[in-house]
Every structure is written in structure tokens, then in C-alpha cells.
């Protein structure tokens, strides 16, 4: 099921936009997580953050802790709570 997501846009390294099928209230709540589990079981530390939000979309970014540069993760999760 799409859960009110029409598409996800990859804007570049560590930069994603989640586009909503139906607009949500501008005061929606967001929970974001990301991980980068590599072959062999090691894991890098990732910092996900909200960049911008509108009633029609949510833009998020992921950065590696070391150096704080943009980083593409293996898994990025976002949960939106709103009307």
C-alpha cells in the first residue's frame, strides 16, 4: 500500500523528497531514521534530518557523523502523523 505517498524523489546524495498523494496538515509530526548496514555487519552512524516540509511533501537529508557530509544510506524511514 502507498500510505499516502505518491512518489519519492532522489534529489542527490543523501537528499530525498517524499511526495504525498493527498495534502496533509502543515503541522504534521515526523519521525525519521536511517541506517547503513554494510556487508559483514558493521554499521556507520547516520544523522537524518528534516529539511523542508509543505502540505504536499517532506524533504529529508542524511549525513554521515564523521565529516557531516551528505551520505546515501541503505535504509531511510520516515513516518508522518497528521490530518
C-alpha atoms as one frame of an Amber mdcrd trajectory, in Angstrom:
protein
   0.000   0.000   0.000   1.221   3.543  -0.675   0.153   5.046   2.702  -0.441
   8.486   1.111   2.923   8.542  -0.710   2.690   9.236  -4.441   6.442   9.141
  -5.118   9.896   9.599  -3.637  12.418  11.792  -5.420  16.171  11.286  -5.090
  17.472  14.882  -5.271  21.131  13.868  -4.939  23.439  12.314  -2.370  21.583
  11.953   0.934  18.719  14.216  -0.215  15.175  12.857  -0.673  11.672  14.259
  -1.156   8.600  12.258  -0.149   5.587  13.466  -2.162   2.110  12.951  -0.697
  -0.893  11.693  -2.666  -3.271  13.839  -0.585  -2.216  17.021   1.235  -1.665
  16.774   4.993  -1.964  19.436   7.668   1.128  21.690   7.687   1.619  20.949
  11.405   2.250  17.228  10.848   4.699  15.355  13.056   7.648  13.461  11.559
   9.843  10.608  12.787  12.917   9.824  10.650  15.508   7.084  10.963  18.326
   5.865   8.747  20.948   3.151   8.816  23.818   1.937   6.731  24.406  -1.710
   7.498  27.340  -2.832   5.418  28.360  -6.309   4.320  29.989  -8.012   7.266
  27.657  -6.480   9.838  29.449  -3.203  10.567  27.328  -0.065  10.777  28.088
   3.584  10.150  26.457   6.297  12.260  23.954   8.345  10.275  22.169  11.598
  11.151  18.802  12.007   9.363  17.094  15.408   9.419  14.099  17.235   8.061
  14.991  19.919   5.508  11.681  21.390   4.370   8.029  20.461   4.539   4.810
  21.546   2.887   1.309  20.118   2.883   2.310  18.179  -0.265   5.814  16.931
   0.521   8.584  16.298   3.035  12.257  16.765   2.139  14.797  14.946   4.282
  18.563  14.540   4.264  21.018  12.022   5.657  24.563  12.835   6.720  27.395
  10.691   7.999  28.550  11.589  11.504  32.234  11.723  10.579  32.725  14.858
   8.497  28.981  15.641   8.417  28.843  15.286   4.621  25.736  14.150   2.731
  25.513  10.374   2.611  23.323   7.831   0.788  22.047   5.248   3.275  20.967
   1.664   2.739  17.684   2.293   4.606  15.812   5.567   5.234  12.462   5.534
   7.085  10.020   8.396   7.575   6.699   8.293   9.395   4.307  11.233   9.082
   1.473  11.820  11.546  -1.116  14.393  10.545  -4.607  15.067   9.278
